[in-house]
Amino acid sequence: MTVADVSVSGHPPKSRTTAAAAAAVPAPFGAATAERLDRLDREATQHVEDHRPDKTKQGYRADWNAWLRFCAEQDLPPAAVRTGTLVAFVEWCWRQPGQRRGTLLAPTTIDRRISGVVVTGRRQLKLQLAEDIAEEARALLKAKIKQMEKDGESRGNGPAAALLVRHMEKVAAALPPTRFGIRDLSLMTLDFAVAGREHELAWLRVRDITEDPEGRGLLVDIRVSKNKPRKVAVPFGSRAHLCPVRT
């Protein structure tokens, strides 16, 4: 490099730096390549969507339908997923009726509605949404829940009825003494013992259930969980006919 190649500051002249930067920018794709890449993007999105659990897809569909109703009432385009519109959406959802007559929408349902709208906006509409786009909406929901609890207000259907031992007694008595009956009994008693969700039990494999090396029962490795994977020790039950270990 000669003296002429270096500026007073010791760096190459600006014209050469600009030229090098321009050369580093990749040339735009041709029309055929761009079309192919767009098609691959759409197919990838559909492929992932096809592998989502049906329950998840149904929930997101319901969330997006609620968003469409909100947008129609507020004269907004469905793609207007923004911080302000999500806050307004929470206010709108707070006034919506629940599934049970005479109730209002549960806070947990509203929280899922927010997630469903953001996920659908990103995946289906390809919106470039900030990670914290729903932060203000969830802050408002949290404040409303605090006020609801303070006022003693009840929303939604409430928690589902618990499965109790007396219920399992009736189920066990009705099951036939066959391999299918034993299978159903083992599923019910094991699910009860690990306090498992439906999908957690569905994803269990034989390799995930091992005998306790000290002979105290079973060790169940719950690998797939909506909340948190965990390992649960299942001891022998006090009622032999309802014992998940024996079954």
N, C-alpha and C positions, 0 to 999 in steps of 0.2 A: 504493500500500500504506500503510495507517495504522499507527500505533504498536501497535494491538491485534493486527495481523497478524504482528508480529515478536516472537520470544521474547527473553529476556534475552541469550542467546548470539548474537543477530543472525540466527538462522535461523527459518524458518516453524515454527509449532507442529507437534508430532509428528503430531497427528491429520490435518492436511492433507497432510503428507508421505506418511503411510501410505496415505491415500486415493488420492494420485496414483500411487503405486507399484502399488496394486491395479488401478487403471485401465489401467496399462501391460501387465498380464498378459493375453495373448490368451485369449479364451473357448475352452473345449474344443470340438473338432469334433463335429458331429452324428454320429449312428450311421451314416448313409449315407456321409458324407464319410470317416469313419474307416475304414469297410470298403473304400472305394475306394482310399484311400491304402495300406492294408495289402496290397491286391491288387497295386498298382503296385510296392510293395517286393518282393513275392515274384516278380513278373514280371521286375523288374530283376535280381534275383539269378540267376534262371534264364537270362536273356539273356546275362549275363556268363559263366555256367557253360557255356553252349552254345558260346561262342567260345573256350573254353580248348582248347589242343591235347589230342588224345586221350591222348598219353603222360602229360601232366600230370594229367589226370583219373584215369587208371588208377593213377598213383602215389599220389595223394591218397586214392583209394578203398582201396588196399592199406594205407595208413597208418591210416586210420580203422578198418578191419577189425581191425588189430592192436590199436588202442586199445580196441575193443569186447571183444576177447578178454581184454585186461588187466583191464578193468572187471568182466567176468564173474568172473574168478578172484579179484579183490579185493573183490567185492560192492560195487561203486561204480556210481552212475548215470553214463551216458555224458556228461552235461552237467557233470560234476565236473572241469572243466579248470581246475586251480589250480596254483600254484607247487609245492606239496607232492606233488600227484598226478603232475605231470610229472617230478619228480625220481624218484619211485617207478617211473614208466614207463620211464625210462632204465635203472634197475637191472634191471627186468624184461626189457627188450629186450636188455641185455648178456648175458643167459643164453639167448637164443633161438638156435636153429640157423640157419645160413645156407642159401643155395640149394644149395651144393655139399655133398655128404654129408661129415660129419665136421668141418665148419667152423661157426663162430659168426657171428652177424650182424655185418656190417661197420659201423664207426663212421660212415661217410658215410650208410649206410642209416638208422641210428638218428637222425642229425641231421635227415634228411629226414622221418622219422617225427614228430619233434617239430613241424616246420613244418606237416606235413599235418594234425596234430591241431588245432593252433592255428587254422589257416586254415579248416578245416571247422567248428570250433566257432563261429568268428566269422560265417562266411557262411551256413552251413546252420542252425545252432541259434540264431543271432543273440545269442551271448553277448558281453557287454561285457567284454572282456579287456584288461588293461593291456599296454602296449607291451613291457614287460620281464618279462612273465609267464614266459617260458622261460629267463630269464637264469641262474637257479640250475641248471636241468636241463642247460644247455649247459656251465656251469662244471664240473659233475660229469663230463660226457662228456669234456671236455678233459682233466681229471685222469686219467680212465681211459685215454685214448689215450696220455698221457705214460707211464703205468705199463706199458701194453702194449708200447710201443716200447722201454722200458728192459728189459723181460723178453724181448724178441725174439719176442713172440707174433704169430701171423699170423691174420688174420680175413678172412672174405669170400672172394670169388673172385679178388681181386687185380685188377690192371689188365688191360684187354683186350689181346689180342695186337696188336702194331703192324703196320700195313700197310707192307711194305718194297718196295724197288724190284724185287726178284725176284718178288714176288707180282704187281706191276703188269705185269711182263713177260709172265707167264702169262695175265693177264686180257686184255692188249692183243692177244696172239697168238690168243685165242679169239673176239675181237669181229669181226663181219662188216664188210667194207669198204662199208658203207652209211651213209646219213645217221644212222640210229639208232645204228650202231656208233661213228661219230665223236662223236655226242652223248654216249654213255656214256663214251667215252675222255676227252673233254674234262672231263666232270664228275669223273671219278676223278682225273685229273692236276691239275686246279685245286684240288680238295679237299685233295690231298696237299700242293700248293705253299703253300696258305694255312694249313695245319694246322687245317682247319675242322671244326666239329661238324656233324652231320647237318642240324640245323635252320638253321644259318647258311648252308649251301649252298642249302637249299630256299627261303630267303627272298631269295636274290640275284635281281636283275633285270638285264636287258641294260644299263640305264642305270648300273648300279653297277660295270660293268667297262669301263674305258677304256684306250686305248693310252697308254703313257708318251710324253710329248711329245719326249723325247730318244731315242726308239727303243730303249729298253732292255728292253721287255717290256710288261707290263700293270700297271695300278693297279686294285686291287679294293677297293671300299668296302663293308665288311661292316657294314651298318646294324643288323641284328637279331642279337643275341647274348645268350646266357644269362649270359655273364661280362661282356664289355665290347665295345661296338662299336669297330671299328678299321679302318684303311686299310693294305693290304698291297701292297708292290711285288713283282710276280712276274716274275723275269727269264727269259730264254730257258734251256731245259734243255739239259744236255750231251748227252742222248740225244734225237735229233730225233723219234723215234717215241713218246716219252713226254713231249714238251714241251707244257705247257699253253698256251703262247703260240701255237705253230704250230697246235695242234689247234683 
